[in-house]
Amino acid sequence: MKLHQIMQVNALILLIVGLISYLSSSALTALIAPFFGVLILFFSFRVADGNSKALTIVIVLTALISLALLMPIIRAQSTEAVIMFVTSIVCLIYYIVVTIKNKK
């Protein structure tokens, strides 16, 4: 899969699982992950066009949402948060590895 496709998959997971989490808890903070999903989805199309600034923004957004998902995992032991955290961390590592590989 190409880099922007991985971003889109991660964004869709954040959107879908985040909305499921919101519907089950009705907590407004559950909408943070879907918001990040929308942003990542938007910037993934820019990455597909070769925009390196958009790639940097997606890497930062993915790192931020990964850190933000730690609190629901620690406090509430949320299964949804674990799913989103694991996919975001895997994608973050993939983004960084591909970016380093492309610069060589």
C-alpha positions in Angstrom: 0.0 0.0 0.0 1.1 3.5 -0.6 1.7 6.0 2.2 -1.4 8.1 1.5 -3.6 4.9 1.5 -2.2 3.9 4.9 -3.1 7.4 6.1 -6.6 7.0 4.8 -7.1 3.7 6.5 -5.9 5.1 9.8 -8.2 8.1 9.4 -11.2 5.9 8.7 -10.4 3.8 11.8 -10.2 7.0 13.9 -13.5 8.2 12.4 -15.5 5.0 12.7 -14.2 3.7 16.0 -14.3 7.2 17.5 -17.9 7.7 16.5 -18.8 4.3 17.9 -17.1 5.3 21.1 -19.0 8.6 21.2 -22.4 6.9 20.5 -21.7 4.4 23.4 -20.6 7.0 25.9 -22.0 10.4 24.7 -18.9 12.1 26.0 -17.8 15.0 23.8 -14.2 14.1 24.3 -14.8 11.0 22.3 -15.1 13.2 19.3 -11.4 14.2 19.4 -10.3 11.1 17.5 -12.9 11.5 14.7 -11.8 15.1 14.4 -8.2 14.1 14.0 -9.4 11.4 11.5 -11.0 14.1 9.3 -7.8 16.2 9.4 -5.6 13.2 8.5 -8.0 12.2 5.7 -7.9 15.7 4.3 -4.1 15.9 4.4 -3.7 12.4 3.0 -4.9 13.7 -0.4 -2.2 16.3 -0.2 0.4 13.7 0.5 -0.8 11.7 -2.5 0.0 14.8 -4.6 3.6 14.8 -3.2 3.2 17.6 -0.6 6.0 17.1 2.0 4.5 19.7 4.4 1.3 17.7 4.5 3.2 14.6 5.4 4.9 16.4 8.3 1.5 17.6 9.5 0.1 14.1 9.3 3.0 12.7 11.3 2.5 15.4 14.0 -1.3 14.8 14.1 -0.8 11.0 14.4 1.7 11.5 17.2 -0.7 13.8 19.0 -3.7 11.5 18.8 -1.6 8.6 19.9 -0.6 10.5 23.0 -4.2 11.7 23.6 -5.4 8.1 23.4 -3.3 7.1 26.3 -5.6 8.7 28.9 -8.7 6.7 28.0 -6.6 3.6 27.9 -5.2 4.2 31.4 -8.3 5.6 33.1 -11.2 3.8 31.5 -9.4 0.8 29.8 -11.4 1.6 26.7 -11.3 -1.1 24.0 -12.0 1.5 21.3 -9.1 3.6 22.5 -6.8 0.6 22.4 -7.8 -0.1 18.8 -7.2 3.5 17.7 -3.9 3.8 19.7 -2.5 0.6 18.2 -3.4 1.5 14.6 -2.1 5.1 15.1 1.2 3.9 16.6 1.8 1.3 13.8 1.0 4.0 11.2 3.2 6.5 12.9 6.1 4.1 12.8 5.4 3.3 9.1 5.3 7.0 8.2 8.6 7.7 9.9 10.3 4.6 8.3 9.0 5.5 4.8 10.0 9.2 5.2 13.5 8.2 6.3 13.8 5.7 3.5 12.7 8.3 0.9 15.3 10.8 2.1 18.2 8.5 1.5 
